[in-house]
Amino acid sequence: MHGRPFVPDDFDVPHGLIDVDFVLEPLGPQHNQADYAAWTSSIDHIRATPGFADRAWPREMPIEDNRGDLERHGQDFEARTGFTYTVLDPVQRTVIGCVYIYPAPAGADVEVSVRSWVRSESAHLDVPLWRAVSAWLARDWPFAHVAYVDRVDEHASARDASSSRPAAD
């Protein structure tokens, strides 16, 4: 997808991230069937996810074309020109989403652009995934300026509102 590495040659690219709710591992053609099932069952949900509203993907395509996309992501990873991770359920190992780490467009105020999605039945993991990936990028990656659209935890807002009490006079 991109022509030159955007991480230093001596940077050890993380092979994944383990969280109590999910596991990230490099996306490749071995995930084709599960990846295809995950995103094709959640097209409208993904399009509504921050960072995907104005993108050409997801769009309907044959599973063979999806495999080609996964092969390209794998090649990008190997060439260090982009890093795509599949998001797996930690127990069942089913695909529940994806994280994309790629160079920001030329002229942007940031070095890297990050997007992530989870399938519709795993929507409750969108904010935890965003938090975990944001912390991971800050802790383990060499980027000073990252564009990764904020998530709003609607459930936390409702909990905070319902548990708040008026100040004492």
Backbone as CSV, one residue per row, in Angstrom:
resi,resn,N_x,N_y,N_z,CA_x,CA_y,CA_z,C_x,C_y,C_z
1,MET,0.813,-1.197,0.000,0.000,0.000,0.000,0.856,1.261,0.000
2,HIS,1.943,1.243,0.763,2.853,2.378,0.833,4.235,1.885,0.477
3,GLY,5.095,2.784,-0.022,6.354,2.366,-0.578,7.542,2.211,0.339
4,ARG,7.632,2.934,1.450,8.844,2.850,2.248,8.489,2.666,3.724
5,PRO,9.401,2.037,4.463,9.144,1.817,5.890,8.930,3.138,6.616
6,PHE,8.068,3.121,7.600,7.852,4.346,8.364,8.167,4.160,9.849
7,VAL,8.875,3.078,10.148,9.425,2.899,11.486,10.943,2.730,11.327
8,PRO,11.713,3.101,12.339,13.169,2.953,12.233,13.579,1.489,12.000
9,ASP,14.685,1.305,11.291,15.176,-0.042,10.993,15.432,-0.858,12.253
10,ASP,15.840,-0.202,13.331,16.155,-0.927,14.560,14.949,-1.104,15.483
11,PHE,13.777,-0.661,15.049,12.569,-0.817,15.869,12.046,-2.238,15.746
12,ASP,11.818,-2.876,16.877,11.263,-4.229,16.927,9.735,-4.116,16.916
13,VAL,9.139,-4.354,15.759,7.688,-4.219,15.602,6.984,-5.235,16.504
14,PRO,6.050,-4.776,17.332,5.325,-5.702,18.199,4.571,-6.766,17.390
15,HIS,4.636,-7.983,17.876,3.943,-9.098,17.209,2.509,-9.233,17.689
16,GLY,2.081,-8.351,18.554,0.710,-8.410,19.007,0.522,-7.705,20.328
17,LEU,-0.688,-7.846,20.824,-1.092,-7.246,22.087,-2.075,-8.204,22.733
18,ILE,-1.877,-8.467,24.006,-2.790,-9.354,24.730,-3.526,-8.531,25.774
19,ASP,-4.840,-8.614,25.742,-5.716,-7.934,26.679,-6.680,-8.982,27.218
20,VAL,-7.296,-8.712,28.321,-8.253,-9.670,28.876,-9.442,-9.899,27.935
21,ASP,-9.812,-8.881,27.147,-10.979,-8.969,26.271,-10.673,-9.354,24.832
22,PHE,-9.409,-9.263,24.420,-9.045,-9.540,23.030,-7.548,-9.744,22.903
23,VAL,-7.164,-10.301,21.758,-5.766,-10.518,21.419,-5.552,-9.959,20.018
24,LEU,-4.469,-9.207,19.825,-4.108,-8.721,18.495,-2.937,-9.531,17.982
25,GLU,-3.023,-9.936,16.715,-1.895,-10.588,16.057,-1.872,-10.101,14.620
26,PRO,-0.696,-10.140,13.973,-0.614,-9.657,12.601,-1.639,-10.350,11.696
27,LEU,-2.344,-9.545,10.911,-3.355,-10.055,9.987,-2.681,-10.658,8.765
28,GLY,-3.164,-11.792,8.347,-2.630,-12.439,7.157,-3.681,-13.305,6.495
29,PRO,-3.323,-13.928,5.378,-4.281,-14.737,4.627,-4.860,-15.903,5.421
30,GLN,-4.170,-16.353,6.469,-4.699,-17.428,7.294,-5.983,-17.017,8.020
31,HIS,-6.257,-15.711,8.088,-7.468,-15.209,8.739,-8.606,-14.965,7.746
32,ASN,-8.407,-15.290,6.484,-9.345,-14.871,5.441,-10.800,-15.213,5.743
33,GLN,-11.094,-16.449,5.999,-12.489,-16.847,6.175,-13.114,-16.155,7.390
34,ALA,-12.409,-16.146,8.514,-12.939,-15.537,9.735,-13.023,-14.015,9.606
35,ASP,-12.029,-13.405,8.974,-12.043,-11.957,8.756,-13.220,-11.571,7.863
36,TYR,-13.386,-12.302,6.787,-14.477,-12.039,5.846,-15.833,-12.148,6.550
37,ALA,-16.009,-13.200,7.346,-17.263,-13.380,8.076,-17.492,-12.230,9.053
38,ALA,-16.430,-11.770,9.694,-16.559,-10.689,10.683,-17.011,-9.385,10.037
39,TRP,-16.302,-8.945,9.002,-16.656,-7.625,8.466,-17.890,-7.654,7.580
40,THR,-18.129,-8.748,6.845,-19.324,-8.771,5.991,-20.608,-8.836,6.811
41,SER,-20.520,-9.309,8.042,-21.708,-9.341,8.905,-21.921,-8.007,9.617
42,SER,-21.012,-7.054,9.403,-21.034,-5.818,10.188,-20.762,-4.571,9.354
43,ILE,-21.064,-4.597,8.068,-20.736,-3.472,7.185,-21.313,-2.151,7.693
44,ASP,-22.592,-2.115,8.019,-23.200,-0.864,8.483,-22.578,-0.403,9.799
45,HIS,-22.303,-1.335,10.679,-21.678,-0.991,11.961,-20.281,-0.407,11.737
46,ILE,-19.499,-1.017,10.862,-18.146,-0.519,10.591,-18.214,0.871,9.969
47,ARG,-19.120,1.068,9.036,-19.247,2.394,8.404,-19.602,3.471,9.419
48,ALA,-20.288,3.084,10.494,-20.661,4.038,11.544,-19.559,4.215,12.586
49,THR,-18.500,3.443,12.489,-17.380,3.518,13.435,-16.525,4.738,13.112
50,PRO,-16.110,5.497,14.134,-15.239,6.648,13.874,-14.017,6.253,13.041
51,GLY,-13.774,7.047,11.981,-12.643,6.797,11.098,-13.002,6.077,9.807
52,PHE,-14.236,5.591,9.689,-14.614,4.827,8.497,-15.715,5.487,7.663
53,ALA,-16.289,6.566,8.123,-17.447,7.165,7.452,-17.186,7.532,5.995
54,ASP,-16.023,8.065,5.674,-15.756,8.547,4.318,-14.826,7.627,3.528
55,ARG,-14.732,6.393,3.925,-13.809,5.461,3.274,-14.557,4.573,2.278
56,ALA,-13.811,4.067,1.295,-14.395,3.185,0.279,-14.651,1.779,0.828
57,TRP,-13.947,1.406,1.877,-14.146,0.106,2.508,-14.838,0.330,3.841
58,PRO,-15.743,-0.527,4.243,-16.071,-1.826,3.653,-17.053,-1.706,2.497
59,ARG,-16.879,-2.600,1.573,-17.782,-2.732,0.435,-17.864,-4.206,0.099
60,GLU,-18.942,-4.580,-0.495,-19.088,-5.992,-0.842,-18.022,-6.403,-1.840
61,MET,-17.486,-7.617,-1.622,-16.476,-8.180,-2.522,-16.458,-9.689,-2.302
62,PRO,-15.986,-10.419,-3.283,-15.856,-11.869,-3.099,-14.760,-12.190,-2.085
63,ILE,-14.865,-13.339,-1.469,-13.884,-13.750,-0.460,-12.475,-13.838,-1.041
64,GLU,-12.350,-14.141,-2.332,-11.029,-14.192,-2.968,-10.371,-12.811,-2.977
65,ASP,-11.173,-11.764,-3.201,-10.635,-10.398,-3.170,-10.208,-10.021,-1.754
66,ASN,-10.965,-10.495,-0.764,-10.587,-10.243,0.623,-9.221,-10.870,0.914
67,ARG,-9.023,-12.090,0.421,-7.727,-12.757,0.611,-6.601,-11.908,0.014
68,GLY,-6.833,-11.324,-1.152,-5.841,-10.437,-1.760,-5.536,-9.244,-0.868
69,ASP,-6.570,-8.666,-0.252,-6.355,-7.557,0.683,-5.494,-8.002,1.866
70,LEU,-5.797,-9.192,2.391,-5.042,-9.688,3.543,-3.593,-9.973,3.159
71,GLU,-3.384,-10.470,1.952,-2.005,-10.694,1.479,-1.258,-9.372,1.379
72,ARG,-1.923,-8.321,0.883,-1.285,-7.004,0.791,-0.953,-6.461,2.190
73,HIS,-1.873,-6.634,3.132,-1.584,-6.195,4.503,-0.390,-6.954,5.067
74,GLY,-0.313,-8.249,4.793,0.827,-9.047,5.242,2.131,-8.577,4.619
75,GLN,2.089,-8.231,3.333,3.279,-7.719,2.647,3.690,-6.369,3.228
76,ASP,2.707,-5.514,3.518,3.010,-4.220,4.137,3.701,-4.421,5.485
77,PHE,3.191,-5.380,6.256,3.767,-5.655,7.571,5.221,-6.084,7.415
78,GLU,5.463,-7.018,6.515,6.825,-7.525,6.299,7.759,-6.419,5.806
79,ALA,7.255,-5.538,4.945,8.063,-4.436,4.404,8.139,-3.249,5.366
80,ARG,7.379,-3.328,6.483,7.356,-2.271,7.506,6.762,-0.966,6.969
81,THR,5.849,-1.083,6.009,5.202,0.087,5.430,3.799,0.301,5.981
82,GLY,3.312,-0.623,6.767,2.003,-0.553,7.399,1.832,-1.792,8.257
83,PHE,1.013,-1.652,9.308,0.852,-2.758,10.246,-0.624,-2.962,10.534
84,THR,-1.118,-4.124,10.142,-2.519,-4.449,10.361,-2.589,-5.664,11.267
85,TYR,-3.413,-5.533,12.292,-3.582,-6.609,13.275,-5.036,-7.056,13.279
86,THR,-5.237,-8.360,13.305,-6.576,-8.881,13.511,-6.843,-8.861,15.007
87,VAL,-8.091,-8.645,15.378,-8.504,-8.638,16.780,-9.279,-9.928,17.012
88,LEU,-8.771,-10.746,17.911,-9.349,-12.063,18.166,-9.952,-12.149,19.554
89,ASP,-11.006,-12.940,19.681,-11.531,-13.296,20.991,-10.436,-14.120,21.681
90,PRO,-10.097,-13.818,22.938,-8.974,-14.512,23.573,-9.221,-15.993,23.858
91,VAL,-10.465,-16.411,23.917,-10.777,-17.802,24.214,-11.125,-18.570,22.941
92,GLN,-12.093,-18.065,22.202,-12.559,-18.769,21.002,-11.671,-18.545,19.785
93,ARG,-10.840,-17.494,19.829,-9.933,-17.141,18.728,-10.680,-16.755,17.451
94,THR,-11.932,-16.317,17.575,-12.688,-15.832,16.418,-12.314,-14.377,16.168
95,VAL,-12.396,-13.961,14.912,-12.083,-12.577,14.556,-13.226,-11.680,15.008
96,ILE,-12.873,-10.675,15.800,-13.877,-9.724,16.260,-13.593,-8.313,15.768
97,GLY,-12.478,-8.113,15.042,-12.191,-6.784,14.535,-10.822,-6.697,13.905
98,CYS,-10.371,-5.459,13.716,-9.109,-5.216,13.037,-8.566,-3.847,13.447
99,VAL,-7.224,-3.731,13.460,-6.539,-2.465,13.745,-5.557,-2.207,12.604
100,TYR,-5.588,-0.990,12.055,-4.713,-0.586,10.950,-3.800,0.528,11.428
101,ILE,-2.497,0.360,11.256,-1.507,1.372,11.631,-0.710,1.684,10.366
102,TYR,-0.949,2.863,9.790,-0.326,3.229,8.515,0.182,4.669,8.573
103,PRO,1.130,5.005,7.693,1.596,6.393,7.651,0.439,7.343,7.367
104,ALA,0.482,8.486,7.994,-0.524,9.517,7.725,-0.291,10.063,6.318
105,PRO,-1.327,10.616,5.716,-1.156,11.207,4.378,-0.126,12.336,4.403
106,ALA,0.531,12.542,3.287,1.518,13.618,3.162,0.884,14.944,3.557
107,GLY,1.619,15.732,4.296,1.146,17.040,4.712,0.339,17.036,5.998
108,ALA,0.079,15.869,6.552,-0.678,15.788,7.800,0.195,16.239,8.964
109,ASP,-0.443,16.655,10.055,0.276,17.102,11.253,0.700,15.940,12.145
110,VAL,0.460,14.711,11.691,0.771,13.514,12.472,1.614,12.567,11.625
111,GLU,2.260,11.620,12.292,3.090,10.641,11.587,2.298,9.441,11.121
112,VAL,1.309,9.071,11.901,0.620,7.811,11.685,-0.887,7.978,11.833
113,SER,-1.595,7.201,11.035,-3.048,7.177,11.082,-3.473,5.781,11.530
114,VAL,-4.305,5.719,12.545,-4.761,4.442,13.092,-6.275,4.391,13.010
115,ARG,-6.772,3.245,12.582,-8.219,2.982,12.553,-8.450,1.603,13.134
116,SER,-9.601,1.417,13.711,-9.964,0.089,14.198,-11.470,-0.079,14.104
117,TRP,-11.874,-1.340,13.997,-13.292,-1.671,14.005,-13.487,-2.981,14.749
118,VAL,-14.686,-3.160,15.249,-15.107,-4.438,15.812,-16.429,-4.813,15.165
119,ARG,-16.685,-6.103,15.078,-17.948,-6.548,14.484,-19.110,-6.103,15.367
120,SER,-20.284,-6.015,14.777,-21.437,-5.444,15.477,-21.756,-6.156,16.783
121,GLU,-21.645,-7.487,16.820,-21.968,-8.186,18.073,-20.887,-8.008,19.142
122,SER,-19.791,-7.365,18.789,-18.723,-7.057,19.755,-18.593,-5.547,19.956
123,ALA,-19.644,-4.807,19.656,-19.606,-3.342,19.733,-19.170,-2.843,21.111
124,HIS,-19.494,-3.583,22.151,-19.108,-3.183,23.509,-17.587,-3.156,23.696
125,LEU,-16.835,-3.739,22.755,-15.378,-3.756,22.853,-14.706,-2.613,22.080
126,ASP,-15.482,-1.780,21.394,-14.880,-0.708,20.607,-14.070,0.246,21.482
127,VAL,-14.667,0.747,22.558,-13.951,1.687,23.437,-12.786,0.999,24.150
128,PRO,-12.969,-0.204,24.723,-11.801,-0.864,25.334,-10.669,-1.126,24.335
129,LEU,-11.004,-1.476,23.092,-9.975,-1.678,22.074,-9.253,-0.364,21.800
130,TRP,-9.996,0.711,21.623,-9.410,2.027,21.376,-8.476,2.427,22.521
131,ARG,-8.918,2.218,23.752,-8.081,2.568,24.911,-6.799,1.730,24.931
132,ALA,-6.941,0.424,24.738,-5.780,-0.465,24.793,-4.791,-0.150,23.676
133,VAL,-5.292,0.070,22.464,-4.408,0.370,21.338,-3.758,1.738,21.525
134,SER,-4.501,2.707,22.016,-3.926,4.037,22.267,-2.786,3.952,23.268
135,ALA,-2.981,3.212,24.349,-1.932,3.053,25.358,-0.736,2.288,24.785
136,TRP,-1.012,1.262,23.998,0.032,0.452,23.362,0.882,1.296,22.420
137,LEU,0.231,2.123,21.624,0.956,3.001,20.699,1.860,3.965,21.463
138,ALA,1.345,4.527,22.551,2.131,5.476,23.346,3.299,4.784,24.056
139,ARG,3.081,3.560,24.487,4.084,2.840,25.279,5.131,2.125,24.431
140,ASP,4.695,1.465,23.336,5.574,0.521,22.641,5.947,0.887,21.213
141,TRP,5.419,1.969,20.699,5.691,2.351,19.315,6.462,3.663,19.275
142,PRO,7.206,3.929,18.186,8.069,5.120,18.123,7.400,6.385,17.565
143,PHE,6.095,6.511,17.752,5.384,7.637,17.145,5.096,8.717,18.184
144,ALA,5.395,9.960,17.821,5.107,11.091,18.702,3.720,11.666,18.443
145,HIS,3.242,11.565,17.201,1.965,12.171,16.826,1.122,11.159,16.056
146,VAL,0.028,10.754,16.677,-0.839,9.714,16.125,-2.244,10.260,15.934
147,ALA,-2.837,9.962,14.790,-4.240,10.284,14.551,-5.044,8.995,14.725
148,TYR,-5.880,8.965,15.753,-6.738,7.810,16.042,-7.999,8.393,16.647
149,VAL,-9.077,8.385,15.888,-10.296,9.076,16.281,-10.784,8.597,17.643
150,ASP,-11.020,9.573,18.529,-11.506,9.272,19.874,-12.808,8.501,19.842
151,ARG,-12.997,7.717,20.870,-14.241,6.987,21.069,-14.935,7.565,22.291
152,VAL,-16.248,7.481,22.293,-17.036,7.932,23.421,-17.645,6.702,24.067
153,ASP,-17.409,6.556,25.359,-17.984,5.435,26.094,-19.359,5.860,26.576
154,GLU,-20.368,5.574,25.755,-21.743,5.977,26.076,-22.222,5.332,27.368
155,HIS,-21.786,4.110,27.622,-22.209,3.416,28.830,-21.611,4.062,30.069
156,ALA,-20.347,4.515,29.993,-19.715,5.173,31.133,-20.416,6.492,31.419
157,SER,-20.792,7.222,30.366,-21.492,8.491,30.561,-22.810,8.264,31.276
158,ALA,-23.535,7.227,30.878,-24.816,6.918,31.520,-24.574,6.507,32.975
159,ARG,-23.540,5.714,33.244,-23.221,5.309,34.622,-22.836,6.529,35.444
160,ASP,-21.991,7.391,34.879,-21.559,8.577,35.613,-22.745,9.474,35.933
161,ALA,-23.634,9.654,34.962,-24.797,10.505,35.170,-25.726,9.912,36.228
162,SER,-25.922,8.599,36.180,-26.859,7.996,37.129,-26.272,7.917,38.536
163,SER,-24.950,7.902,38.651,-24.346,7.794,39.974,-23.945,9.151,40.551
164,SER,-24.096,10.201,39.744,-23.713,11.511,40.257,-24.776,12.022,41.233
165,ARG,-24.322,12.788,42.179,-25.211,13.344,43.192,-25.005,14.858,43.226
166,PRO,-26.056,15.579,43.551,-25.894,17.037,43.651,-24.906,17.399,44.763
167,ALA,-24.205,18.482,44.561,-23.268,18.939,45.579,-24.033,19.397,46.805
168,ALA,-23.476,19.170,47.972,-24.105,19.601,49.215,-23.973,21.112,49.332
169,ASP,-25.017,21.740,49.864,-24.984,23.208,50.041,-24.237,23.601,51.254
